[in-house]
Amino acid sequence: MVACSGGFGSEEQALECPSESSSECVRYCNAAEHVCQGQLYVDECTCLATCAEYDHTGLEGALSGDTVQCRTTLAEADECQDAGADSDICSSSDEDSGRDSLM
């Protein structure tokens, strides 16, 4: 594994860059990089390492729940302020705390 730096808004910390990543993390980090244009993570390694810690049991298109699927939905919709680790929408496991739609 390769070390990478911490994400924006976090204290600098060494993270282990995963040698393999789930398809969910690859999709999320692709959106974080291309749609959010670096607003969420300083590099792909940091994104993949952070994503590996997220719950991966959400449903595609989710708008609630502390999962990579919720964050991916928001990142792909250019709702970048809510797509990161400190997401108010995705940080709650209460399904009623999320949005019903993106519009």
N, C-alpha and C positions, 0 to 999 in steps of 0.2 A: 504494500500500500504506500501511497505517496501522501505526505502531509500537505494540508492546504490551510488557508487562513480562515478566520471567522467571518460571518456575514455582516452586512451593514447593521449598524446600531448595536452590535454586540462587542464585548470585550474581545481583543485579539486572543485567539486560542487555537492551538493546533488541533486540527481534525484529521482523521484518517480518511483519505479518499478511497472509496470502495473500489475494489478491483472489478467487481461486477455490480450492476445496478438493475433493479426491477424495471420492467417496461413502464410501469406507472411513474417511477422517478425520472426516467429518460423523457417521458412526455411532459411531465411537470417542469423539469429543468429546461427543456426546449422552449416552453412557453415563457418561463421566467427570463430566459436570455433574450428571446426574439420579440416577444410582445411587450414585456416589462422593461426591456432594454437596460438590464443591470441594476434596476431599482431594488431588487430583493437580495441578491448575493453578489459577492465580489468576483466569483468565478464559478465555473461549472463544478469543480471538485467540491467546493463548499456547499453548493446546492445539493449535489448527490449525497454527500455525507449527512446533511441535515434531513433530507427526504427519507433516507434509510431509517430514521428514527420515528417517522410518522406512521400512524396506523394505516394499513393498506386494505382494510376490509370495507371501505365505503363503496357506495354505488356510483357508477359513472354519471356525471351530471349533478352530483350532490351539491346542495347549497347550505348544508349544515353538517356538523360532526367534525371532530378533530382528526381528519383523514387527509391523505394526499389527494384523494379524488375531489374533495371540496376545494382544496387549494388550486388544483389543476383547472377546475371549472372557472374559478374566478380569474386566474392568470390568463387563460385562453380568451376570456371575455374582456380583457384589459381592465380588470378591477384589481390592479396590482397592489393598491394600498391594503387590501383585505386578503391577499393571496400568500403572504409570508408566514413566518413562524409566529408572529404576534397577532395573527388574525383574530379580530373580535367575532367574526362570523363563524370561522372554522374551529375556534378554540373551545367551543362548547359542545358537549355531547348531547345536549338537549335539542331535539329536533325542532322545537318551536322557536328556538333562538335564531335560526337561520332565515334566509329570505325565501319567499315563495318563487320569485323569479328575479332575473337580472334587470328587468325594466320596471 
